[in-house]
């Protein structure tokens, strides 16, 4: 099954939802939870699909009509909640996948 969780940023409502989905949780993680999280006002929804050869990492940002994916630039995705950018990498180590979430300050505009 997939794994999901929410992160509270200070007082009040949660600000980030994160789901790593599996074959049995695709409907829940890509349709049901985003709808529920959006209604709850969760600012960002991070979605990770590691089932295929190509790792799919997305940061979706709350907009009035629904979540909108952040663009990927040079392998990085900006998070408005954390005001920095993230990249998720994986590599095989001793027959097991090793995942690394990298964070970087946004370059000056």
C-alpha positions as CSV (number, residue, x, y, z in Angstrom):
1,X,0.0,0.0,0.0
2,X,1.0,3.6,-0.4
3,X,2.2,5.9,2.4
4,X,0.8,9.3,3.1
5,X,1.1,11.9,5.7
6,X,0.7,15.6,6.4
7,X,3.0,18.2,7.9
8,X,1.8,21.0,10.1
9,X,3.7,24.3,9.7
10,X,3.3,26.1,13.0
11,X,-0.2,26.7,14.4
12,X,-3.3,26.0,12.5
13,X,-4.0,23.7,9.5
14,X,-1.5,21.3,7.9
15,X,0.5,22.9,5.1
16,X,2.0,19.9,3.1
17,X,0.6,16.5,2.3
18,X,2.9,13.8,0.9
19,X,2.0,10.5,-0.7
20,X,4.2,7.7,-2.0
21,X,1.8,5.5,-3.9
22,X,1.7,1.9,-4.9
23,X,-0.4,-0.1,-7.4
24,X,-3.1,-0.6,-4.8
25,X,-3.3,3.1,-3.8
26,X,-3.2,5.0,-7.1
27,X,-6.9,6.0,-7.0
28,X,-6.7,7.1,-3.4
29,X,-3.5,9.0,-3.8
30,X,-4.1,10.7,-7.1
31,X,-7.9,11.4,-6.9
32,X,-9.4,11.0,-3.4
33,X,-6.7,12.5,-1.2
34,X,-5.9,15.5,-3.4
35,X,-9.6,16.4,-3.4
36,X,-9.8,16.0,0.4
37,X,-6.5,17.9,1.0
38,X,-7.6,20.7,-1.3
39,X,-10.9,21.1,0.5
40,X,-9.0,21.2,3.8
41,X,-6.8,24.0,2.5
42,X,-3.5,22.1,2.5
43,X,-1.1,24.4,0.6
44,X,1.0,21.8,-1.1
45,X,0.6,18.1,-2.1
46,X,3.8,16.2,-2.8
47,X,3.3,13.1,-4.9
48,X,5.9,10.4,-5.5
49,X,5.5,7.4,-7.8
50,X,8.5,5.1,-7.6
51,X,6.9,2.1,-9.3
52,X,8.5,2.5,-12.7
53,X,12.0,2.9,-14.0
54,X,11.6,6.7,-14.1
55,X,11.0,8.2,-10.6
56,X,8.0,10.7,-10.7
57,X,8.2,13.4,-8.1
58,X,5.8,16.3,-8.2
59,X,4.9,19.3,-6.0
60,X,1.3,20.4,-6.5
61,X,0.3,23.8,-5.2
62,X,-3.1,24.8,-4.0
63,X,-5.1,27.1,-6.3
64,X,-8.8,27.9,-6.0
65,X,-9.8,25.5,-8.8
66,X,-7.5,22.6,-7.6
67,X,-3.9,21.7,-7.3
68,X,-1.5,22.8,-10.0
69,X,1.9,21.2,-10.6
70,X,5.0,23.3,-10.0
71,X,7.3,23.4,-13.1
72,X,10.6,21.4,-12.9
73,X,13.7,23.5,-13.8
74,X,17.0,21.7,-14.1
75,X,15.7,18.8,-12.1
76,X,14.5,21.0,-9.3
77,X,11.0,21.9,-8.2
78,X,10.2,25.0,-6.1
79,X,8.2,24.7,-3.0
80,X,6.4,28.0,-2.0
81,X,5.7,26.6,1.5
82,X,9.4,26.1,2.3
83,X,10.6,28.9,-0.1
84,X,13.3,26.6,-1.5
85,X,13.6,24.0,-4.2
86,X,13.7,20.2,-4.0
87,X,15.0,17.3,-6.0
88,X,14.4,13.6,-5.3
89,X,17.0,11.2,-6.5
90,X,17.4,7.5,-6.2
91,X,20.1,4.9,-6.8
92,X,20.6,1.2,-6.3
93,X,22.9,0.3,-3.4
94,X,23.4,-3.4,-2.5
95,X,20.2,-4.4,-4.4
96,X,18.1,-1.8,-2.5
97,X,16.9,1.6,-3.7
98,X,18.4,4.5,-1.8
99,X,16.3,7.7,-2.0
100,X,17.8,11.2,-1.3
101,X,15.6,14.3,-1.0
102,X,17.9,17.3,-1.8
103,X,17.1,20.9,-0.8
104,X,18.6,24.0,-2.2
105,X,18.0,27.7,-1.7
106,X,16.3,29.3,-4.7
107,X,18.8,31.4,-6.8
108,X,18.4,35.1,-6.4
109,X,16.0,36.6,-9.0
